[in-house]
Amino acid sequence: MKSLHVLIFAYLVVLGATELGAQVRWSADEIVRAGTGADVKMGFNNTHVVAAIGSTRFMTWIRGDSLVVASSQNGSVWGVPVLITKVNALSANLPTLAALSDGKLCVGWTEAQGLKTSFSADGGKTWLAAQTLASKGGGVCLAAGEDGVLYALWHSGGDDTPSDIMFATWQNGVWSPAKAIDVAAATNAALWGSLCIVGNRIYAVWRENTTGQFRIYLTRSQNGGMTWDAPRNIITEDRSGDPSVAESSGQLVVAYQRAQQIYTTISTDDGITFNPPRLMGNGLFARIVSNQNGFFALAWERFIGDAKNDQTKQVGFAYSTDYGYVWSADSALTPMGSKLALVNITAPSELTITWLNTNNSGAVMAKRATHSGTTSVRNGVDAAPTLELSITPSPIAEQATVRFALPKRERVKLVLYDVLGREIAQILDKEASIGEHIVTVNQPNLPGGVYFVRLQTPTFSQTQPVQVLR
């Protein structure tokens, strides 16, 4: 007989509501700047163009020869844009914005003369003269760390020229010397890096052409960027690219595109191994963000028909409240003509999505949402209901034992899902009393792979990954 082995993972998640749809509530669309017909340039999916200091949100873009920032305080009304600096209207592109822990703002952008940055210490009212981050390259990604430290990632070349992924830090008014952190050969191109900062740990992802087709690489630093692990090819399918990365309580989720479709993949061991990718929907240029309570949000360019037709694009959006295991259905949040979709967490319980409306003379747009957080529990801490998957005996033949405990009498559902979120079997659906319960699960014909068991009551939910080996 074939055996079923259940591997216990470290992460248990309590969700804040019984339905994902109740977790995120969107406000009305916000016009940050009305369209004028002039060419507007905004950041790529590896960047942020919106950031927050306290209750004030900031957004940056380029229109013509002007790099500007606008702000919104305690609501949806955006002020008149402030000029940061004049730029080369032909070559300036890809502005990005970061809010530092000490209250400063930094904007970065690309010009023919290289990568530039400027800082503001008074909430975006005035800006210092531009500093040169690098004499050449593009796609700068900025991420704020602790104690006023700023981290930057960019590529040194271009699509058709040799390129490395470069890294530097800014502290006390000075950029450190840049260092290459990828493994691309001199004839290959490493492009579009994305950063995630968690304390002293840094995660970097990018696409790299090492086989004649782009694939996705990841490396991490555990000491603030002083040294880096050897980069690893985490997505081996050809034509995979434009990744972004987010982390919550040690769990990484990488979002990327392949063949005009958006995927996510999860690592539960700090980026060492990744689960099989999950298809999120059609689209381009995914951007993922997270908080430290297991909440992940994903935005991308969602389109109908021709991916090059901006008039049919919308902002695609999905979110997860259980560390990236179960996601809401992908939804279109905006009217047709919405491109350059980016998302960021702008308050502990707030998201802001930004985009450019090409069907409205290039209007710069934003949209806020409130979201409820989740609480991570381990081993039944805080007397919370617990879900434990175990092997009884070990190994077992064709069955697993599910144990869970309830602090009060409630109706309980146990459902088995595959890695794409499809329901495989309903294990249990009944009223259950206070205390521990033991359920035997028999799935003798289940193919090998990664699955998820979800325990749900009217007041909470937990999801646990399981591995079936055949």
KEBAMI-706505 format. One line per field, with one value per residue (C-alpha): residue number from 0; residue in one letter; chain; x negated, y, z. Coordinates in nm, 4 decimals. Each point is the difference from the previous one (the first is absolute). Example, Ala and Ser with C-alpha at 12.3 -4.5 7.8 and 13.67 -1.06 7.14 Angstrom:
<atoms>
pos: 0 1
code: A S
unit: A A
east: -1.2300 -0.1370
north: -0.4500 0.3440
up: 0.7800 -0.0660
</atoms>
This chain:
<atoms>
pos: 0 1 2 3 4 5 6 7 8 9 10 11 12 13 14 15 16 17 18 19 20 21 22 23 24 25 26 27 28 29 30 31 32 33 34 35 36 37 38 39 40 41 42 43 44 45 46 47 48 49 50 51 52 53 54 55 56 57 58 59 60 61 62 63 64 65 66 67 68 69 70 71 72 73 74 75 76 77 78 79 80 81 82 83 84 85 86 87 88 89 90 91 92 93 94 95 96 97 98 99 100 101 102 103 104 105 106 107 108 109 110 111 112 113 114 115 116 117 118 119 120 121 122 123 124 125 126 127 128 129 130 131 132 133 134 135 136 137 138 139 140 141 142 143 144 145 146 147 148 149 150 151 152 153 154 155 156 157 158 159 160 161 162 163 164 165 166 167 168 169 170 171 172 173 174 175 176 177 178 179 180 181 182 183 184 185 186 187 188 189 190 191 192 193 194 195 196 197 198 199 200 201 202 203 204 205 206 207 208 209 210 211 212 213 214 215 216 217 218 219 220 221 222 223 224 225 226 227 228 229 230 231 232 233 234 235 236 237 238 239 240 241 242 243 244 245 246 247 248 249 250 251 252 253 254 255 256 257 258 259 260 261 262 263 264 265 266 267 268 269 270 271 272 273 274 275 276 277 278 279 280 281 282 283 284 285 286 287 288 289 290 291 292 293 294 295 296 297 298 299 300 301 302 303 304 305 306 307 308 309 310 311 312 313 314 315 316 317 318 319 320 321 322 323 324 325 326 327 328 329 330 331 332 333 334 335 336 337 338 339 340 341 342 343 344 345 346 347 348 349 350 351 352 353 354 355 356 357 358 359 360 361 362 363 364 365 366 367 368 369 370 371 372 373 374 375 376 377 378 379 380 381 382 383 384 385 386 387 388 389 390 391 392 393 394 395 396 397 398 399 400 401 402 403 404 405 406 407 408 409 410 411 412 413 414 415 416 417 418 419 420 421 422 423 424 425 426 427 428 429 430 431 432 433 434 435 436 437 438 439 440 441 442 443 444 445 446 447 448 449 450 451 452 453 454 455 456 457 458 459 460 461 462 463 464 465 466 467 468 469
code: M K S L H V L I F A Y L V V L G A T E L G A Q V R W S A D E I V R A G T G A D V K M G F N N T H V V A A I G S T R F M T W I R G D S L V V A S S Q N G S V W G V P V L I T K V N A L S A N L P T L A A L S D G K L C V G W T E A Q G L K T S F S A D G G K T W L A A Q T L A S K G G G V C L A A G E D G V L Y A L W H S G G D D T P S D I M F A T W Q N G V W S P A K A I D V A A A T N A A L W G S L C I V G N R I Y A V W R E N T T G Q F R I Y L T R S Q N G G M T W D A P R N I I T E D R S G D P S V A E S S G Q L V V A Y Q R A Q Q I Y T T I S T D D G I T F N P P R L M G N G L F A R I V S N Q N G F F A L A W E R F I G D A K N D Q T K Q V G F A Y S T D Y G Y V W S A D S A L T P M G S K L A L V N I T A P S E L T I T W L N T N N S G A V M A K R A T H S G T T S V R N G V D A A P T L E L S I T P S P I A E Q A T V R F A L P K R E R V K L V L Y D V L G R E I A Q I L D K E A S I G E H I V T V N Q P N L P G G V Y F V R L Q T P T F S Q T Q P V Q V L R
unit: A A A A A A A A A A A A A A A A A A A A A A A A A A A A A A A A A A A A A A A A A A A A A A A A A A A A A A A A A A A A A A A A A A A A A A A A A A A A A A A A A A A A A A A A A A A A A A A A A A A A A A A A A A A A A A A A A A A A A A A A A A A A A A A A A A A A A A A A A A A A A A A A A A A A A A A A A A A A A A A A A A A A A A A A A A A A A A A A A A A A A A A A A A A A A A A A A A A A A A A A A A A A A A A A A A A A A A A A A A A A A A A A A A A A A A A A A A A A A A A A A A A A A A A A A A A A A A A A A A A A A A A A A A A A A A A A A A A A A A A A A A A A A A A A A A A A A A A A A A A A A A A A A A A A A A A A A A A A A A A A A A A A A A A A A A A A A A A A A A A A A A A A A A A A A A A A A A A A A A A A A A A A A A A A A A A A A A A A A A A A A A A A A A A A A A A A A A A A A A A A A A A A A A A A A A A A A A A A A A A A A A A A A A A A A A A A A A A A A A A A A A A A A A A A A A A A A A A A A A A A A A A A A A A A A A
east: 0.0000 -0.1139 -0.0887 0.1002 -0.2502 0.0969 -0.2840 0.0777 -0.0895 -0.0657 0.2650 0.3556 0.2276 0.3158 0.2064 0.1970 0.3255 0.1766 -0.0123 -0.2899 0.2398 0.0693 -0.3650 -0.0653 0.2319 -0.0760 0.0758 0.0870 -0.2554 -0.2159 -0.1218 -0.3540 -0.0575 0.2486 -0.1059 -0.1472 -0.0925 -0.3701 -0.2180 -0.0064 -0.2683 0.0350 -0.1965 -0.0352 0.1281 -0.3231 0.0521 0.2385 0.1373 0.2110 -0.1248 0.1204 -0.1272 0.2556 0.3436 -0.1373 -0.0373 -0.2388 -0.0102 -0.2575 -0.0021 -0.1598 0.1985 -0.2000 -0.3187 0.1319 -0.0517 0.2721 0.1498 0.3539 0.1348 0.3300 0.0656 0.2608 0.2186 0.0397 -0.0666 -0.3429 -0.1797 -0.1641 -0.3139 -0.3336 -0.2890 -0.2941 -0.2291 -0.0096 -0.1062 -0.0839 0.3438 -0.1305 -0.2077 0.1407 0.2144 0.0995 0.0357 0.0252 0.0693 -0.0944 0.0811 -0.2881 0.0415 -0.1338 0.2733 -0.1987 0.1269 -0.2186 0.0832 -0.2062 0.0134 -0.1898 -0.1547 -0.2463 -0.2667 0.0720 0.2100 0.0892 0.1453 0.1287 0.1057 0.2530 -0.0070 0.3164 0.2771 -0.0635 0.0193 -0.3628 -0.2554 -0.3801 -0.2084 -0.0110 -0.2679 -0.1408 0.0541 -0.1615 -0.1392 0.1984 0.2768 0.3705 0.2889 -0.0988 0.1964 -0.0062 0.0873 -0.0179 -0.1555 -0.0515 -0.1821 0.0386 -0.1876 0.1109 -0.0736 -0.0201 -0.0015 -0.0370 -0.1389 -0.3197 0.0814 0.3074 0.2097 -0.2491 -0.3229 -0.1944 0.1496 -0.0511 0.2306 -0.1584 0.0542 -0.0810 0.1095 0.0562 -0.0743 -0.0956 0.0338 -0.2338 0.0462 -0.2321 -0.2093 0.2158 -0.0538 0.1290 0.2010 0.1066 -0.1809 0.0613 -0.2837 -0.1396 0.2018 0.3313 0.2519 0.1315 0.2918 0.2814 -0.1017 0.2410 -0.0791 0.1689 -0.1414 0.0781 -0.2177 -0.3559 0.1103 0.0217 0.1532 -0.0692 0.1588 -0.0547 0.0211 -0.3183 -0.0889 -0.2322 0.1564 0.1090 0.3356 0.0714 0.0426 0.0371 -0.2778 -0.0031 -0.2676 0.0142 -0.2182 0.0259 -0.2199 0.1454 -0.1623 -0.3616 -0.0105 0.2401 0.0888 -0.0816 0.2885 0.2335 0.2238 0.3375 0.2239 -0.1470 0.2699 -0.1172 0.1529 0.0547 -0.0700 0.0726 0.0268 0.0750 -0.0352 0.1705 -0.0466 0.2100 -0.1305 -0.2720 0.2239 -0.0873 0.2347 -0.1436 0.2323 -0.1016 0.1262 -0.0420 0.1616 0.2289 0.1267 -0.0602 -0.1296 -0.0916 -0.2200 -0.0564 -0.3083 0.0509 -0.3727 -0.1293 -0.0492 -0.1861 0.2749 0.3251 0.3372 0.1347 0.1193 0.3637 0.1697 0.1686 0.1387 -0.0837 -0.2172 -0.3381 -0.2289 0.1054 -0.0755 0.0389 -0.0088 0.0664 0.0257 -0.1358 0.3388 0.0267 0.1758 -0.1219 0.1353 -0.0715 0.0669 -0.0772 0.0987 0.3046 0.0946 0.2468 -0.1291 -0.3165 -0.2462 -0.1373 0.3372 0.0018 0.3647 0.1152 -0.2143 0.1308 -0.1570 0.0070 0.0043 -0.0015 -0.0863 -0.0695 0.0616 -0.1843 -0.3606 0.0622 0.1605 0.3611 0.0681 0.3093 0.1181 -0.1743 0.2124 -0.0120 0.0016 -0.0058 0.1501 -0.1486 -0.3149 -0.1748 -0.3700 -0.3100 0.1867 -0.1967 0.0999 -0.1515 0.0991 0.0353 0.1251 0.0318 0.3497 -0.0117 -0.0948 -0.0478 0.0045 -0.1159 0.0338 0.0048 0.3306 -0.0935 0.3659 0.0302 -0.2808 -0.2597 0.1631 -0.2066 0.2284 0.0021 0.2352 -0.0097 0.1214 0.0241 -0.0917 0.0284 -0.3152 -0.0666 -0.1660 -0.2742 0.0082 -0.2289 0.0604 0.3243 -0.1469 0.2483 0.2600 0.0978 0.1593 -0.2741 -0.0274 -0.2570 -0.0667 -0.1889 -0.0936 0.1697 -0.1824 -0.3078 -0.0050 0.3690 0.1889 0.2404 0.1215 -0.0951 0.1218 0.1139 0.0104 0.1512 0.1228 0.2854 0.0382 0.3779 0.2702 0.0126 0.0797 -0.3192 -0.0910 -0.3114 -0.0718 -0.2868 -0.1301 -0.2612 -0.2837 0.2219 0.2616 0.2502 0.2083 -0.0925 0.2093 0.2159 -0.1311 0.2326 0.3003 0.1717 0.0583 -0.2939 -0.0300 -0.2700 -0.3308 -0.2127 0.1321 -0.1598 0.1023 -0.1312 -0.0530 -0.0005 -0.1096 -0.1549 0.0172 -0.1449 -0.2950 -0.3280 -0.0581 0.0665 0.3494 0.1646 0.2410 0.2164 0.1797 0.2800 0.2601 0.2265 -0.2708 -0.3345 -0.1825 -0.3338 -0.1842 -0.2726 -0.2100 -0.0521 -0.2260 0.1209 -0.2763 0.0706
north: 0.0000 0.3529 0.2109 0.3556 0.1998 0.3331 0.2473 0.2518 0.3618 0.2675 0.2526 0.0023 0.2877 0.1377 0.2071 0.3028 -0.0877 -0.2929 0.1365 0.1564 0.2402 0.1700 0.0777 0.2867 0.2985 0.2489 0.3706 0.2006 0.0735 0.3053 0.2416 0.0884 0.2125 0.0607 -0.1026 0.2669 -0.2125 0.0343 -0.3092 -0.1393 -0.2393 -0.2096 -0.2795 -0.3608 -0.2982 -0.0361 0.3437 0.1968 0.3368 0.0524 0.0132 0.1344 0.1908 -0.0237 0.0725 0.1809 -0.1855 0.1119 -0.0858 0.0803 0.0075 0.1771 0.2171 0.1561 0.1442 0.0119 -0.2547 0.0677 -0.1277 0.0451 -0.0703 -0.0906 0.0498 -0.1998 -0.0646 -0.0202 0.3615 0.0478 0.3337 0.1886 -0.1870 0.1370 0.0222 -0.2117 0.0848 0.0585 -0.3068 -0.0959 -0.0435 -0.2558 -0.2263 0.0423 -0.2969 -0.2491 0.2216 -0.1799 0.1162 -0.1193 0.1290 -0.0493 -0.0950 0.3403 0.1867 0.0874 -0.0610 -0.1186 0.0001 -0.1831 0.0041 -0.0851 0.2478 -0.0246 0.1199 -0.2876 -0.0702 0.2968 0.0467 0.2959 0.0320 0.2049 0.0469 0.2135 -0.2214 0.0610 0.3800 0.0552 -0.2315 -0.0141 0.0119 -0.3297 -0.2544 -0.2509 -0.3575 -0.1559 0.1365 -0.2496 -0.2540 0.0015 -0.1468 0.1329 -0.1526 0.1773 -0.1619 0.1584 -0.1793 0.0853 0.3019 0.2096 -0.2438 -0.0165 -0.2925 0.0166 -0.2691 0.0578 -0.1519 0.1366 -0.0551 -0.0599 -0.2623 -0.0404 0.0766 -0.1799 0.0865 -0.0791 0.0450 0.2715 0.0788 0.3007 0.1594 0.3640 0.1169 0.3343 0.1733 -0.2248 -0.2916 -0.2964 -0.1423 -0.2204 -0.3752 -0.2668 -0.2735 -0.2165 -0.2783 0.1100 -0.0586 0.3037 -0.0795 -0.0453 0.2481 0.0079 0.2431 0.1464 -0.0807 0.0303 0.0336 -0.1028 0.1213 -0.1718 0.1308 -0.0923 -0.2534 0.0987 -0.2030 0.0844 -0.1539 0.0714 -0.1548 -0.1254 -0.1217 -0.2960 -0.2526 0.2194 0.0414 0.2011 -0.1765 0.1286 0.0131 0.0770 0.0828 0.1182 0.1827 -0.0576 0.2923 0.3065 -0.0565 -0.0426 -0.3556 -0.1986 -0.3653 -0.1594 0.0893 -0.2858 -0.0573 -0.0378 0.0022 -0.2199 0.0380 0.2041 0.3425 0.0654 0.3535 0.3316 -0.1387 0.1680 -0.1443 0.0468 -0.1642 -0.0666 -0.1745 -0.1792 -0.1095 0.1343 0.0456 0.0809 0.1307 0.0025 -0.0301 -0.2703 -0.0066 0.2935 -0.1712 0.0848 -0.2596 -0.0163 -0.2486 -0.0495 -0.0855 -0.1180 -0.0458 0.3557 -0.0228 -0.3321 -0.1907 0.1107 -0.1674 -0.0588 0.3284 0.1027 0.1671 0.3261 0.1219 0.1604 0.3075 0.1669 0.1624 -0.1361 0.1923 -0.1725 0.1493 -0.1362 0.0793 -0.2147 -0.1560 -0.2260 0.2489 0.0168 0.2276 -0.0360 0.2432 -0.0266 0.1172 -0.2073 0.0049 -0.1332 -0.1190 0.1739 0.0571 0.3050 0.1744 0.2347 0.0928 -0.3470 -0.0171 0.0114 -0.0311 -0.3648 -0.0726 -0.2975 -0.0460 -0.2690 0.0063 -0.3249 0.0582 -0.0498 -0.3453 0.0891 0.3042 0.1938 -0.0238 0.2466 0.3082 0.3083 0.3068 0.2790 0.1126 -0.0937 0.1832 -0.0507 -0.0844 0.0062 -0.1551 0.0153 -0.0748 0.0881 -0.0216 0.3621 -0.0584 -0.3024 -0.0683 0.1881 -0.0782 0.2523 -0.1006 0.2436 -0.0017 0.2125 0.0367 0.0137 0.0344 0.3228 0.2082 -0.1531 0.0627 -0.1121 -0.2063 -0.1658 -0.2156 -0.0874 -0.3038 -0.0937 -0.3551 -0.2083 -0.1708 -0.3567 -0.1496 -0.2594 -0.2732 -0.2925 -0.3097 0.1289 0.3158 0.2435 -0.2763 0.0510 -0.2879 -0.2136 -0.2237 -0.2761 -0.2509 -0.3091 -0.3503 -0.2797 -0.2361 0.1082 -0.0912 -0.0539 -0.1769 0.2208 0.2102 0.2971 0.1142 0.3615 0.1345 0.3363 0.1658 0.2454 0.2548 0.0000 -0.1975 0.0950 -0.1361 -0.1314 -0.0644 -0.1887 0.0308 -0.1345 0.2243 -0.0478 0.2446 0.2022 0.0538 -0.2486 -0.1992 -0.3698 -0.1360 0.1143 -0.1918 0.1296 0.2328 -0.0177 0.1628 -0.0787 0.0305 0.1660 -0.1860 -0.2221 -0.1858 -0.2716 -0.0647 -0.2749 0.0995 -0.2664 0.1015 -0.3156 0.1272 0.3455 0.0698 0.1060 0.3721 0.2960 0.0411 0.2170 -0.0889 0.2911 0.0028 0.2586 0.1111 0.3102 0.1915 -0.1205 -0.2061 -0.1784 -0.1409 -0.2654 -0.1226 -0.3748 -0.1992 -0.3264 -0.2300 -0.2935
up: 0.0000 -0.0681 0.3035 0.0772 0.2016 0.1531 0.0539 0.2726 -0.0813 0.2625 -0.0919 0.1304 -0.0864 0.1592 -0.2435 0.1085 -0.1786 -0.1554 -0.3537 -0.1850 -0.1674 0.3331 0.0660 -0.2447 -0.0473 -0.2775 -0.0046 -0.3115 -0.2724 0.0748 -0.2669 0.1044 -0.3093 -0.2810 -0.3481 -0.2254 -0.2985 0.0803 0.0282 0.3556 0.1218 0.3137 0.1648 -0.1110 0.1994 0.1988 0.1569 0.2171 -0.1111 0.3109 0.3599 0.3332 0.3010 0.2780 -0.1453 -0.3069 -0.3279 -0.2722 -0.3712 -0.2689 -0.3806 -0.2968 -0.2366 -0.2832 0.1522 0.3571 0.2752 0.2587 0.3245 0.1328 0.3466 0.1647 0.3707 0.1914 -0.2990 -0.3741 -0.1069 -0.1585 0.0078 -0.2856 -0.1141 0.1229 -0.2456 0.1160 -0.2892 -0.3737 -0.1990 -0.3577 -0.1568 -0.2496 0.2255 0.3535 0.1022 0.2696 0.3085 0.3326 0.3539 0.3497 0.3486 0.2429 0.3641 0.1123 -0.1927 -0.3116 -0.3532 -0.2860 -0.3679 -0.2607 -0.3786 -0.3186 -0.2438 -0.2867 0.2439 0.2379 0.3080 0.2172 0.3498 0.1987 0.3643 0.1945 0.3778 0.0277 -0.1319 -0.3698 0.0131 -0.1026 -0.1560 0.0031 -0.3166 -0.1874 0.0892 -0.2485 0.1104 -0.3097 -0.3245 -0.2070 0.0333 0.0742 0.1940 0.3404 0.2886 0.3390 0.3311 0.3457 0.2948 0.3643 0.1473 -0.3137 -0.2257 -0.3646 -0.2329 -0.3785 -0.2680 -0.3752 -0.3181 -0.1498 -0.3697 -0.2117 -0.1781 -0.2837 0.1834 0.2754 0.3371 0.3685 0.2982 0.2142 0.3685 0.2197 0.3272 0.0975 0.3514 0.1507 -0.3351 -0.1999 -0.2379 0.0575 -0.2867 -0.2224 -0.0149 -0.2406 0.1726 -0.2954 -0.1873 -0.3580 -0.2411 -0.1768 -0.3139 0.1838 0.1330 0.3569 0.0208 0.2100 0.3550 0.2913 0.3728 0.3230 0.3342 0.3321 0.2817 -0.0916 -0.2622 -0.3655 -0.2819 -0.3650 -0.3106 -0.3701 -0.3449 -0.1562 -0.3467 0.0550 -0.2379 -0.2904 0.1787 0.3142 0.3321 0.3570 0.2569 0.3728 0.2520 0.3595 0.2484 0.3728 0.1022 -0.1659 -0.3398 0.1130 -0.1374 -0.2166 -0.0498 -0.3329 -0.2373 -0.0888 -0.3002 0.1763 -0.3107 -0.2724 -0.2657 -0.2986 -0.0661 0.3717 0.1079 0.1685 0.3549 0.3303 0.3492 0.3376 0.3400 0.3088 0.3130 -0.1932 -0.2872 -0.3442 -0.2940 -0.3424 -0.2735 -0.3657 -0.3555 -0.2627 -0.3437 0.0934 0.3141 0.3666 0.2465 0.3678 0.1820 0.3739 0.2050 0.3581 0.0701 -0.0448 -0.3745 -0.0172 -0.1826 -0.1657 -0.0502 -0.3521 -0.1577 0.0216 -0.2984 0.1066 -0.3336 -0.3331 0.0078 0.0232 0.2586 0.3382 0.3209 0.3393 0.3513 0.3500 0.3682 0.2831 0.0804 -0.3031 -0.2299 -0.3615 -0.2744 -0.3724 -0.2860 -0.3696 -0.3497 -0.0890 -0.3679 -0.2529 -0.3365 -0.1141 0.2859 -0.1844 -0.0154 0.2996 -0.0623 0.1157 0.3140 0.3556 0.3433 0.1002 0.3719 0.2362 0.3644 0.2571 0.3744 0.0762 -0.1055 -0.3703 0.0043 -0.0859 -0.2200 -0.0895 -0.3583 -0.2295 -0.0581 -0.2215 0.2259 -0.2552 -0.3331 -0.3356 -0.0941 0.3376 -0.0243 0.2207 0.2937 0.3271 0.3599 0.3351 0.3658 0.1130 0.3572 0.2314 -0.1366 -0.3323 -0.3586 -0.2780 -0.3655 -0.2688 -0.3766 -0.3137 -0.1859 -0.3682 -0.1032 0.2000 -0.1535 0.2295 0.3384 0.3000 0.2253 0.3415 0.2047 0.3704 0.1879 0.3640 0.0863 0.3161 0.1195 0.1057 0.3041 -0.0184 0.2650 0.0663 0.2100 0.1471 0.1553 0.1613 0.0336 -0.3639 -0.1909 -0.1520 -0.3024 0.0113 -0.2769 0.1095 -0.1123 0.1928 -0.0176 -0.1937 -0.2818 -0.0589 -0.2745 -0.1944 0.2915 0.2176 0.3401 0.0447 0.3556 0.0992 0.3204 0.0511 0.2837 -0.0482 -0.1779 -0.3688 -0.3418 -0.1619 -0.3614 -0.1111 -0.3740 -0.2104 -0.2829 -0.2699 -0.0676 -0.2381 0.2711 -0.1460 0.2486 -0.0061 0.2845 0.2917 0.2968 0.2702 0.0373 0.3367 0.3402 0.2301 0.3770 0.2133 0.0173 -0.2214 -0.3020 -0.2113 -0.3615 -0.2258 -0.3640 -0.2724 -0.3501 -0.1524 -0.3595 0.0626 -0.2348 0.1521 0.0497 0.2279 0.1485 0.2665 0.2787 0.1111 0.3366 0.0147 0.2534 0.0003 0.1923 -0.1303 -0.2584 -0.0239 -0.2996 0.0178 -0.2954 -0.0395 -0.2317 -0.1507 -0.1224 -0.2291
</atoms>
